[in-house]
Amino acid sequence: MAGRPPHSPADAPYEVIAAVRDNAAWCDLMCRAHGRPGTFAERAWTNPARTPLYYPDAVTLSPLATAADVLPHIDAGSGASVKDSFATLDLPGFEVLFEAQWIHRAAPEPAETSWQVVEDAATLAAWAAACGLPDLFPPALLTPAATDAATDAATGAETSSGTGSGTGSGTGAATGSGTTTTIVYGRTGGAITEGAVLTSTGDVVGVSNVFGPASAWAGVTAMAARLFPGRPLVGYESDPSDALAHGFTTTGPLRILLKP
């Protein structure tokens, strides 16, 4: 497989495990919103159907995951993609599409912000158009049903591997299991110009799909503090410089692998 030699940690730090679990839950939620649910196992989340654009067909949940935990459970033909969450996976025939870093931030302090929560399909459509992905985010993301299913599956996998689950708070698509997915945004001159997705799993809040100027990260942290007070933030970025400028640190590498 092309790319630099895999990173091989003896034990992944908690901040990475929490970020991986949250990210896998978000991938599953997105797939369920598109009618293509995935499956959580001890070492990997996988989806037998080809997933929505920019979302992987599998996410490894353990640095011990192998090809056997992934390939039999996905459409492994041309175009298949796998999130190698610990940069340890060797998948024959796959190439490194890009590398990135998991990020973590201690719970942000409250701050004033004009950002708001997406609460209806029309605003979601405007948000998706503003981030350049008008057909990717279906209205089902705003309903609890898809989130409940994803949370129950993710929580079961977490329990079996000892990562546990916490209690979330906030608005958006909430679940009894403690996961909440909230899409947030800021406006300039009346138009949506910046935004992000916040996904809480366990005792962390995941940050993804951040768009807008570098200052958008200030809106992200302010909304996270408002909706999920006292919760640390996790996520990943291929270029973490803007996140680092807003209090995040990098915690470990990951890779996106692609079958040509």
C-alpha positions as CSV (number, residue, x, y, z in Angstrom):
1,M,0.0,0.0,0.0
2,A,1.3,3.5,-0.9
3,G,2.1,6.0,1.8
4,R,4.4,6.3,4.8
5,P,4.8,3.3,7.2
6,P,1.8,3.0,9.5
7,H,1.9,4.5,13.0
8,S,1.7,1.7,15.6
9,P,0.7,2.8,19.1
10,A,0.6,0.2,21.8
11,D,-2.5,1.9,23.3
12,A,-4.5,4.7,21.8
13,P,-5.1,7.6,24.2
14,Y,-8.6,8.2,25.5
15,E,-8.9,11.5,23.5
16,V,-8.4,9.6,20.3
17,I,-10.7,6.7,21.2
18,A,-13.5,9.2,22.1
19,A,-13.0,11.1,18.8
20,V,-13.1,7.9,16.8
21,R,-16.3,6.7,18.5
22,D,-18.0,10.0,18.0
23,N,-16.9,10.2,14.4
24,A,-18.1,6.7,13.6
25,A,-21.5,7.5,15.2
26,W,-21.8,10.6,13.0
27,C,-20.9,8.5,9.9
28,D,-23.6,6.0,10.8
29,L,-26.1,8.8,11.5
30,M,-25.5,10.3,8.1
31,C,-25.8,6.9,6.4
32,R,-29.1,6.2,8.3
33,A,-30.4,9.6,7.2
34,H,-29.8,8.4,3.6
35,G,-31.5,5.0,4.3
36,R,-28.2,3.1,4.4
37,P,-27.5,2.1,8.0
38,G,-24.1,0.6,9.0
39,T,-23.1,-1.9,11.6
40,F,-20.9,-1.5,14.7
41,A,-18.5,-4.3,15.8
42,E,-15.7,-4.3,18.3
43,R,-13.0,-3.3,15.9
44,A,-14.8,-1.4,13.1
45,W,-18.0,0.3,11.9
46,T,-18.8,-0.9,8.4
47,N,-21.5,-0.4,5.8
48,P,-22.4,-3.0,3.2
49,A,-23.8,-0.3,0.8
50,R,-21.8,2.4,-0.8
51,T,-22.0,5.4,1.6
52,P,-22.9,9.0,0.8
53,L,-20.3,11.3,-0.9
54,Y,-17.3,12.0,1.3
55,Y,-18.3,9.4,4.0
56,P,-16.3,6.2,4.4
57,D,-17.5,2.7,3.9
58,A,-15.8,1.7,7.1
59,V,-14.2,3.3,10.2
60,T,-11.8,1.4,12.3
61,L,-12.5,1.5,16.1
62,S,-9.4,-0.1,17.3
63,P,-5.7,0.0,16.4
64,L,-5.9,-3.8,16.3
65,A,-8.3,-3.8,13.4
66,T,-7.3,-5.8,10.4
67,A,-8.4,-6.3,6.8
68,A,-10.6,-9.1,8.0
69,D,-12.6,-6.7,10.2
70,V,-13.3,-4.5,7.3
71,L,-13.2,-5.9,3.8
72,P,-15.8,-8.7,4.1
73,H,-18.4,-6.2,5.4
74,I,-18.2,-3.5,2.7
75,D,-18.4,-3.1,-1.1
76,A,-14.6,-3.3,-1.5
77,G,-14.6,-2.6,-5.2
78,S,-13.2,0.5,-6.9
79,G,-14.2,3.7,-5.1
80,A,-14.4,2.0,-1.6
81,S,-13.0,4.2,1.2
82,V,-11.9,3.3,4.7
83,K,-11.1,5.6,7.6
84,D,-8.0,4.1,9.2
85,S,-8.5,5.8,12.5
86,F,-5.1,4.9,14.0
87,A,-2.9,4.8,10.9
88,T,-2.3,1.1,11.5
89,L,-4.4,-0.7,8.9
90,D,-2.9,-2.6,6.0
91,L,-5.5,-3.0,3.2
92,P,-4.2,-4.7,0.1
93,G,-5.1,-2.8,-3.0
94,F,-5.9,0.5,-1.2
95,E,-4.0,3.7,-1.4
96,V,-3.7,6.6,1.0
97,L,-6.1,9.3,-0.2
98,F,-5.0,11.8,2.5
99,E,-3.7,11.9,6.0
100,A,-5.1,14.0,8.9
101,Q,-4.9,14.5,12.7
102,W,-7.4,13.9,15.4
103,I,-7.9,17.1,17.5
104,H,-9.1,17.7,21.0
105,R,-9.9,20.8,23.1
106,A,-10.8,21.2,26.7
107,A,-14.3,22.4,27.4
108,P,-14.6,25.9,26.0
109,E,-15.6,28.8,28.2
110,P,-19.0,30.6,27.5
111,A,-18.7,33.4,24.9
112,E,-21.1,35.7,23.2
113,T,-22.1,34.6,19.7
114,S,-24.8,35.3,17.1
115,W,-24.7,31.8,15.8
116,Q,-27.9,29.7,15.8
117,V,-29.1,26.2,15.5
118,V,-30.6,24.7,12.3
119,E,-34.2,23.8,13.2
120,D,-36.0,23.3,9.9
121,A,-35.5,21.8,6.4
122,A,-35.4,25.2,4.7
123,T,-32.6,26.4,6.9
124,L,-30.8,23.1,6.5
125,A,-31.0,23.5,2.7
126,A,-29.5,27.0,3.0
127,W,-26.8,25.7,5.3
128,A,-25.9,22.8,2.9
129,A,-25.7,25.2,0.0
130,A,-23.5,27.6,1.9
131,C,-21.0,24.8,2.7
132,G,-21.0,23.7,-1.0
133,L,-22.8,20.4,-0.5
134,P,-26.4,21.1,-1.4
135,D,-27.5,17.4,-1.8
136,L,-25.7,15.8,1.0
137,F,-27.6,16.7,4.2
138,P,-31.2,15.3,4.2
139,P,-33.9,16.7,6.5
140,A,-33.9,13.3,8.3
141,L,-30.8,14.6,10.2
142,L,-33.1,17.0,12.1
143,T,-35.3,14.2,13.5
144,P,-34.6,12.0,16.5
145,A,-35.4,8.7,14.9
146,A,-32.2,8.2,12.8
147,T,-30.1,9.5,15.7
148,D,-31.6,7.1,18.2
149,A,-30.7,4.1,16.0
150,A,-27.2,5.3,15.5
151,T,-26.7,6.0,19.1
152,D,-28.0,2.7,20.3
153,A,-25.7,0.9,17.9
154,A,-22.7,3.0,18.8
155,T,-23.4,2.7,22.5
156,G,-23.6,-1.1,22.3
157,A,-20.1,-1.1,20.7
158,E,-18.7,1.3,23.2
159,T,-20.1,-0.8,26.1
160,S,-18.5,-4.0,24.8
161,S,-15.1,-2.3,24.5
162,G,-15.3,-0.4,27.8
163,T,-15.5,3.2,26.6
164,G,-18.9,3.9,28.2
165,S,-21.5,6.6,27.5
166,G,-22.4,9.9,29.1
167,T,-25.3,12.2,29.1
168,G,-25.7,15.0,26.6
169,S,-27.6,18.2,26.6
170,G,-28.6,20.7,24.0
171,T,-31.0,21.2,21.1
172,G,-31.3,19.4,17.8
173,A,-31.9,15.6,17.2
174,A,-31.5,14.3,20.8
175,T,-31.6,10.7,22.0
176,G,-32.4,9.0,25.3
177,S,-29.0,7.4,25.1
178,G,-27.2,10.7,25.5
179,T,-26.2,11.6,21.9
180,T,-27.3,14.8,20.2
181,T,-26.5,16.0,16.7
182,T,-26.9,19.7,16.2
183,I,-26.2,21.7,13.1
184,V,-25.1,25.3,13.8
185,Y,-24.5,28.4,11.7
186,G,-23.6,32.0,11.5
187,R,-24.9,34.7,9.1
188,T,-23.3,37.7,7.4
189,G,-25.7,40.2,5.9
190,G,-28.6,37.8,6.4
191,A,-27.0,34.9,4.5
192,I,-25.5,31.8,6.1
193,T,-21.7,32.1,5.6
194,E,-20.3,29.7,8.2
195,G,-21.3,26.7,10.1
196,A,-20.5,23.2,11.6
197,V,-22.0,20.0,12.9
198,L,-21.8,19.2,16.6
199,T,-22.3,15.5,17.6
200,S,-22.1,14.5,21.2
201,T,-21.2,10.9,22.0
202,G,-20.3,9.8,25.5
203,D,-18.8,12.7,27.3
204,V,-17.3,14.5,24.3
205,V,-18.7,16.7,21.5
206,G,-17.5,16.1,18.0
207,V,-16.9,19.0,15.6
208,S,-17.1,18.4,11.9
209,N,-18.1,20.0,8.6
210,V,-16.7,23.4,9.7
211,F,-16.9,25.9,6.9
212,G,-16.4,29.6,6.5
213,P,-13.5,31.9,7.4
214,A,-10.9,30.8,10.0
215,S,-12.9,32.8,12.6
216,A,-15.8,30.3,12.2
217,W,-14.0,28.2,14.8
218,A,-14.8,30.9,17.4
219,G,-18.5,30.4,16.6
220,V,-18.1,26.6,16.9
221,T,-16.6,26.8,20.3
222,A,-19.1,29.4,21.5
223,M,-22.0,27.2,20.4
224,A,-20.5,24.1,21.9
225,A,-20.1,25.9,25.3
226,R,-23.7,27.1,25.1
227,L,-25.3,23.8,24.1
228,F,-22.9,21.4,25.8
229,P,-21.4,23.2,28.8
230,G,-18.4,21.5,30.4
231,R,-17.9,19.0,27.5
232,P,-14.5,18.7,25.7
233,L,-14.4,18.9,21.9
234,V,-13.0,16.4,19.5
235,G,-12.7,16.0,15.7
236,Y,-10.2,15.6,12.9
237,E,-8.7,18.0,10.3
238,S,-6.3,17.4,7.4
239,D,-5.0,20.9,8.1
240,P,-5.6,21.6,11.8
241,S,-4.0,25.1,11.8
242,D,-7.3,27.0,12.3
243,A,-8.4,24.6,15.0
244,L,-5.1,24.9,16.8
245,A,-5.4,28.7,16.8
246,H,-8.7,28.3,18.7
247,G,-7.4,26.1,21.5
248,F,-7.3,22.6,20.0
249,T,-4.4,20.2,20.1
250,T,-3.6,17.3,17.9
251,T,-3.8,13.8,19.5
252,G,-2.9,11.3,16.8
253,P,-2.8,10.5,13.1
254,L,-5.4,8.9,10.8
255,R,-5.6,8.1,7.2
256,I,-8.3,7.8,4.5
257,L,-7.7,4.8,2.3
258,L,-9.2,4.5,-1.2
259,K,-9.5,1.6,-3.6
260,P,-8.6,3.0,-7.0
